[in-house]
Amino acid sequence: MKQTPIPVSCPGGDISTEALAWIVRLHSGDASSEDRRAYDGWRAQSAAHEAAAAEAEALWSDAAHLRRDRKTGLVYPGRERAGVSRRQLLTGMAGLAVAGGGLAASRPLFRTLGSDYATETAETRAIALPDGSRVVLNALSAMDVRFDESMRRVTLKEGQAYFEVAADARPFSVSARTTLVETDGAAFDIDANASDGSLGIAATRHTLRLRPTIAGLSSGMTLSEGERVSIDEDGAIGTTVAQDPAIALAWQSGMYVAENRRLGDVVSALARYHDGWIVFSSDRLKLARVSAVLDLRTPDASLAALASGLPIRVTRMTRFVTLISAA
């Protein structure tokens, strides 16, 4: 039966959003020849319509070559960039890559395959360790545990985890990227979700000792209760800042507290609770600063809240791809 094309329109008459809606329809697999002719007629209405159509087609073309940031889990338009960081070279990770994949992929499987503990999208998990310590894993996180008569060692392979360490004669350490966190009995949060590949560590009770695992870097530091520090992807330790422990604990209640955080970091946190990929049309957008309290359990609503207060547009292009572009 002949199908009649349904006109595409969007609230507020936004031409760019209408163009994206047309492109999504035409690539849905259900588009008819009438739809295609109607689209040609829509884009021919004015120079503005033609420009919006060209922009939407370019965005869709980029989406056909999505690249996944192996450090953050975020996906960006365009092919993967050449070159590797100093950290990758020094740790021997430069040759690793993930082959294949598709729109349904949501995590770097080579990191989590065979992990002692791992969580899925929107899943958190509380774990009791053999020594009486407690760990809470955030969504899309993974860790390995190794205890013996002389040591207690945890490796955070991906994501975020909160540790409450029981007192014990054996030292307790957590390895995360380029950093080793050591304590005799403290509580702390390690967040490896930042969009720039940095590592965030917050002490919520007692003190921690931080030291790099790459030779040639600084000798490390002590992090006191109520302090937070960021360590970049090459292992350089940043400036310590004061942080209310409640902020580091908020994600365990399903909330995310952003205090002057980069939009890329905020979206990275929401992406762990979001089915599919969240795509930035430009790396520049990730640098916008955000102060907000967001609900991790409703990531689409949280993205909409961000769009209402920032010069960005959030468009669900397909079931699996949500686009963040400039408003």
C-alpha positions in Angstrom: 0.0 0.0 0.0 1.3 3.5 -0.9 2.5 5.4 2.2 1.8 9.0 2.6 4.8 10.9 4.0 4.2 12.5 7.4 5.5 16.1 7.7 8.3 16.5 10.1 7.9 19.3 12.6 9.5 20.0 16.0 8.4 22.2 19.0 9.4 25.8 18.4 10.0 25.2 14.7 13.8 24.8 15.2 15.2 24.1 11.7 18.3 22.2 12.9 16.2 19.9 15.0 13.8 19.3 12.1 16.7 18.5 9.8 18.0 15.9 12.3 14.5 14.4 12.5 14.4 14.1 8.8 17.8 12.4 8.6 16.8 9.9 11.4 13.6 9.1 9.5 15.4 8.6 6.2 17.9 6.2 7.8 15.3 4.3 9.8 14.8 1.6 7.2 11.1 2.5 6.8 11.5 5.6 4.6 9.5 5.6 1.4 10.2 7.4 -1.9 7.6 9.9 -0.9 9.5 10.6 2.3 12.6 11.3 0.3 10.8 13.6 -2.1 9.2 15.4 0.9 12.7 15.9 2.4 14.0 17.3 -0.8 11.1 19.8 -0.8 11.7 20.7 2.9 15.4 21.5 2.3 14.6 23.5 -0.8 12.4 26.0 1.2 15.3 28.4 1.9 19.0 28.7 2.3 18.7 28.2 6.0 16.9 24.9 5.4 19.6 23.8 3.0 22.3 24.7 5.5 20.6 22.8 8.3 20.1 19.7 6.1 23.8 19.7 5.1 24.8 20.0 8.8 22.5 17.1 9.8 23.8 15.0 7.0 27.4 15.7 8.1 26.5 14.8 11.7 25.0 11.5 10.6 28.0 10.8 8.4 30.2 11.3 11.4 28.0 9.0 13.4 28.7 6.3 10.9 32.3 6.5 12.0 31.8 6.8 15.8 35.0 6.4 17.9 34.9 5.3 21.5 37.2 6.9 24.0 38.7 3.8 25.7 39.5 5.8 28.9 36.0 7.4 29.5 33.5 5.2 27.7 32.2 8.3 25.8 31.7 8.2 22.1 32.5 11.0 19.6 31.9 11.5 16.0 34.8 10.9 13.6 37.5 8.3 13.2 39.9 7.6 16.0 42.8 10.1 16.2 46.4 9.0 15.5 48.9 9.1 18.2 49.1 7.9 21.8 49.7 9.5 25.1 52.9 9.3 27.2 51.0 7.3 29.7 50.0 4.7 27.1 53.5 4.4 25.8 55.0 4.0 29.3 52.5 1.4 30.4 52.6 -0.6 27.2 49.0 0.0 26.3 49.6 1.6 22.9 49.0 -1.6 20.9 45.7 -2.5 22.5 42.5 -1.9 20.5 39.0 -3.1 20.4 38.0 -4.7 17.1 34.5 -4.7 15.7 31.6 -3.5 17.9 28.5 -1.5 17.0 25.9 0.9 18.3 24.9 -1.5 21.1 28.4 -1.6 22.6 28.7 0.2 25.9 31.9 -0.7 27.6 35.5 -1.7 26.8 35.2 -5.5 27.2 38.9 -6.1 27.2 39.1 -4.3 30.6 36.3 -6.1 32.3 36.5 -9.6 30.8 37.3 -12.0 33.6 37.1 -9.3 36.3 36.5 -10.5 39.9 33.7 -8.0 40.3 31.9 -5.9 37.6 28.7 -3.9 37.2 26.5 -3.2 34.2 24.8 0.0 32.9 22.8 1.7 35.8 23.9 -1.0 38.3 25.7 -0.4 41.6 27.0 -3.2 43.8 28.1 -3.4 47.4 30.8 -5.9 48.0 32.1 -7.3 51.3 35.8 -8.2 51.1 37.3 -11.1 53.1 39.0 -8.7 55.6 35.8 -7.0 56.5 36.4 -4.0 54.2 33.5 -2.8 52.1 33.5 -1.6 48.5 30.6 0.0 46.5 31.1 -0.2 42.7 29.4 2.4 40.5 27.7 1.5 37.2 30.0 0.1 34.4 32.9 -0.5 36.8 35.2 -3.4 37.3 37.9 -4.5 39.8 40.1 -7.4 40.8 41.0 -8.4 44.3 44.1 -10.1 45.6 44.6 -10.9 49.2 47.2 -13.1 50.8 49.0 -13.4 54.2 51.0 -10.2 53.7 49.0 -7.9 51.5 45.5 -6.7 50.5 45.5 -5.4 46.9 42.7 -4.2 44.7 42.9 -3.1 41.1 40.2 -0.8 39.8 40.1 -1.6 36.1 37.4 0.8 35.1 34.8 3.1 36.5 34.3 4.3 40.1 34.4 2.7 43.5 34.0 3.8 47.1 36.2 2.0 49.7 35.7 1.6 53.5 38.9 -0.2 54.6 38.9 -2.3 57.8 41.9 -2.0 60.1 44.3 -4.9 59.6 48.0 -5.5 60.1 48.3 -6.0 56.3 48.5 -2.8 54.2 45.6 -2.1 51.9 46.2 -0.7 48.4 44.2 0.2 45.3 45.8 0.4 41.9 44.1 2.7 39.4 45.7 3.7 36.2 49.0 5.4 37.0 48.4 5.7 40.8 48.6 3.5 43.9 46.4 4.4 46.8 47.6 3.1 50.2 46.0 3.2 53.6 45.9 1.3 56.9 42.1 2.0 57.4 40.4 4.9 55.7 37.4 5.6 53.5 37.8 7.1 50.0 36.3 7.4 46.5 38.2 6.8 43.3 36.6 8.1 40.1 38.1 7.1 36.7 35.1 8.4 34.7 36.4 11.9 33.8 36.1 12.9 30.2 39.8 13.9 29.9 41.1 10.6 31.2 42.1 12.0 34.6 41.6 10.2 37.9 39.7 11.8 40.8 40.5 10.7 44.4 38.6 11.9 47.5 39.3 11.1 51.1 36.2 10.9 53.2 37.7 9.5 56.4 41.3 9.6 57.7 44.2 10.0 55.3 45.6 8.3 52.2 49.0 7.9 50.7 49.2 8.4 46.9 52.1 7.4 44.8 52.7 7.1 41.1 53.3 3.7 39.5 55.3 5.2 36.6 59.0 5.7 37.2 60.2 9.3 37.0 57.1 11.0 38.3 56.8 12.8 41.7 57.2 10.8 44.9 53.5 11.1 45.8 51.5 12.8 48.5 49.2 12.5 51.5 45.5 13.2 51.0 43.7 14.2 54.2 40.0 13.7 55.1 37.8 16.2 53.2 40.2 16.7 50.4 40.1 15.8 46.7 42.8 15.7 44.0 42.9 15.0 40.3 45.7 13.1 38.6 46.0 13.5 34.8 46.3 10.7 32.4 50.1 11.0 32.4 50.2 10.6 36.2 50.8 14.2 37.2 49.2 15.1 40.5 47.1 18.3 40.5 46.3 20.7 43.3 44.5 19.5 46.3 41.0 21.1 46.9 38.6 20.9 49.8 35.5 18.8 49.2 32.6 17.9 51.4 32.6 14.1 51.8 28.9 14.1 51.1 29.6 15.1 47.5 31.8 12.0 47.0 29.1 9.8 48.5 26.2 11.3 46.6 26.3 8.8 43.7 25.6 6.0 46.0 22.1 7.5 46.6 21.6 8.0 42.8 22.5 11.6 42.7 25.4 13.5 41.1 26.6 16.8 42.6 28.5 19.0 40.1 30.4 21.9 41.6 31.9 23.9 38.7 32.6 20.6 36.8 33.2 20.3 33.1 30.2 19.3 31.0 32.2 16.4 29.6 32.7 15.0 33.1 29.0 15.4 34.0 27.9 13.6 30.8 30.5 10.9 31.5 28.8 10.2 34.8 25.4 10.2 33.3 26.5 7.9 30.5 27.1 5.1 33.0 23.4 5.0 33.6 22.3 5.7 30.0 21.4 3.0 27.4 23.3 3.7 24.2 25.9 6.3 23.4 26.0 10.0 24.2 27.8 11.8 21.4 29.4 15.3 21.5 29.4 17.1 18.1 32.4 19.1 19.3 35.1 18.6 21.9 34.7 22.3 22.8 31.3 21.6 24.3 32.8 19.4 26.9 34.6 22.4 28.5 31.4 24.2 29.6 31.2 24.5 33.4 28.3 23.0 35.3 27.0 23.5 38.8 24.0 21.3 39.4 22.5 18.4 41.3 21.3 15.7 38.8 19.5 12.3 39.2 21.7 9.5 37.8 18.6 7.2 37.7 16.9 9.4 35.1 19.8 10.3 32.7 17.5 11.6 29.9 15.7 14.0 32.3 19.1 15.1 33.6 20.4 15.8 30.1 17.2 17.8 29.4 17.9 19.8 32.6 21.4 20.5 31.4 20.0 21.7 28.1 17.6 24.1 29.8 20.5 25.8 31.6 23.3 25.7 29.0 23.7 26.7 25.4 23.4 23.1 24.2 20.9 21.0 22.3 20.2 17.4 23.3 18.8 15.3 20.4 18.0 11.6 20.5 19.0 10.7 17.0 18.3 6.9 17.3 17.5 4.5 20.0 21.3 4.1 20.7 22.7 7.6 19.9 22.0 10.8 21.7 23.7 13.9 20.3 24.8 16.9 22.3 25.4 19.9 20.0 25.6 23.7 20.3 22.2 25.4 20.6 
